[in-house]
Amino acid sequence: MKSEKITFDGHSGASLAARLDLPASPVRAAAILAHCFTCSKDIAAARRISGRLAALGIAVLRFDFSGLGHSGGEFANTSFSSNVADLKAAFSYMQSRGLPVQLLIVHSLGGAAVIKAAPDLVGLRAVVAIGAPADPAHVAHNFGGKLEEIRRNGSAEVTLAGRSFEIRKDFLDDIAGASLDAVLPRLGAALLVMHAPRDAVVGIDNAGRLFGLAKHPKSFVSLDDADHLLSREEDAEYAAEVIASWSRRYLSLPAEPMRADAPEGVVRVSEAEASGFRQDIVVAGRHQMIADEPVDMGGTDLGPSPYQLLAAGLGACTTMTIRLYARRKGIPLGHVACDVSHDRCHTEDCEDCDKGQAKVDVFRRVIRLEGALSDDQRASLLSIADKCPVHKTLHGQAIIRTELHEAGIPA
């Protein structure tokens, strides 16, 4: 993924700061990610979700609303309506870049703003609302004992997430009149509601109301014990995984062009973060997974290791080959399963033993065959396991050609 720092004009003409996260592969679709109330585009969860979508070929714009992060304008002059207008400005900017937006991922009050704007956004196919209030006025409970002062004096300093913000009476008046009840039934896009039951900022009852008012297609996913900001790495990763998987059902994603030298498509691997070992893997533009290392190896253990993925390939090829053989031979195989484990052990029968204590990789397969099978049939099925193509590749000589990609040339 490559990330461009960009700016565009917000609702007031002030410059809004943004990042456009672009895939290494050709862009297949575009999305906008709107952050939570008083947050910024750079919170960890926003970065991870954006990275996961970029790996799928989806360009993602994440921007700071007026007066927040690196964007211009005064926060005190903003309102819920101005957030809606900023969002529409972001949508127009993407259109001007030739990146029509199909997906909106929105957090907290940003979620309410998107729902308000969605019916006016042509081409929108899907909306993801994370920890979003069903009523924009819900955000006022964060102001605590300052509400009366705001109403009496016209404004007050409110501390949110350790920072001080000026909240004006105009803001309260705006959110009080910004009901979503009439908007949700005509959203015009698939809706995914994600919410944590223990969210202490926006209560879970908001998710129920959003889901109840929206029309199908709609989905709900519980974020279990995550906090409002998805600040734990595993919670951000889970949200990113669900969003990437769910959105593919509703977006128009052109197939990646097939290459003569890659009949099964390209497996693209890109690191999710430079500080660890987690990798985003996309297979032929259709299937996505992650790879990682165990915690004791410096990883986060949120995905299989490279050798575990290799073992998975061997196991899958083994069971597929056995099933194919059983079909062809009319063998009554009810079910086949294969456990694969990997280790490195010392060996004595190798050419390099004189160079020191040599080790070889050992993959152990335990095959389970079910059905009314004779001893001869079991032996035949076990024997055919060694004929699986991945087994032959591991035992044979594979040629790996490596080249450096040149900037500006399509991958």
C-alpha positions, 0 to 999 in steps of 0.5 A: 500500500502506498499512502498519499498526503492530500488536501481538499476544500471542506464545507467552509472552504477550509483545507481538509487534511487527508490520506489516500491509501492506494493499493499496489495493484490496479484500483478496483473500487474506492471507499471513504473512512470517516473518523469518530467525534474529536478523533482523527484519520490516523487512529490505529483502527482507521489505519488497519481497516484502510490497509486491509481494504487497500490490499483488496484493491480498494483505494481508501480516503481517510480525512480529518473533519474541519477543525480536527487533526491536521485540517483547517477551520475552527472546531468551535464553528463546526456542527453535525451538519458541517460534518455531513457537508465535509463528507459530501466534499470528500465524496466529490473529491474522490469523484474528481480523481476518477475514484467513484466511492462505493463504500463508506466506513464510519465511526461513532458520530461520523457514522451518523453523518454518513447515514444522513448523507448517504441517500444523496451519494450516487453510486454508494453500495455499502455503509459500515457503521462502527459504534455509531449513535442512532441519534446524533444528539446522543453525543451530548451526553459526553459533555456532562455537567457542561450542558447547562453552561453551554446553553446559558453562556452560548459555549463552554470548554469541554474535555474529551479524551484528555483534550479541551474543545469549545462546544457552542450552543449552535452545535447542541441545537444542530444535533438536536434536530438531526434525526436519522429516523426518516433517513435510515429506511431510504439509505439506498445501500447495504448496511453493516452495523458493528458495535461492542456491547460494552461500549461506554461511549455509545451504548449498544441500544443504538446499534439495535435502533440503527439495525431496526430502522434500516431496510435489508440488506443489513447485517449486525456484528458484535465487537464483543469486549472491544472499547469504543476506539477499537484500541486493542490490536486484535479488535482492530484486526477483527473489524478490518477482517469482517469489513473486507469480507462483508463488503466484497458481497456488495461492491462491484469489483472487476476481476483481476486480469489473468496473466499467461505466466500466472494461470492461477492468478497472482498471490499478492503479499504486502506487510500490514505494518512495518513494526511487526510481521503481519502480512496481508495476502490476497489471492487472485483478487478474490480471497484474502487472509493474513500471515503473522508470526507467534508472539515469541517471534516478535509477531502478534499471532493474529494469523498463521505463520508462513510454514503453517500456510505451506502446511495448509497447502500440502494438507489441502492438496493431499485431501483433494487428490485423495478425493479425486482418486476415490471418485475416479475409482468408485471407492466409497470414501465417506470423508477424508481429513489430513493433519499436517505439522512441520518441524526441522530435524537432524539428518545423517543421509544428506550430501552436506553432513560433512559441512556440519550438523545438517537439518531438513524440513519434515512435514508429518501428515496424519490422514483420516479415511472414513467409509466402508473401505477394504484394506486394499482401498485404504492402502491405495488411497494412502499411496495416492497421497504421495502423488499430490502436486504439492507433495511432488513440488516439495520433493522435487526442484522448484524454480523461484525467479525473483525480480525487482518491481520497477516503479510506474510499471503495473504489477 
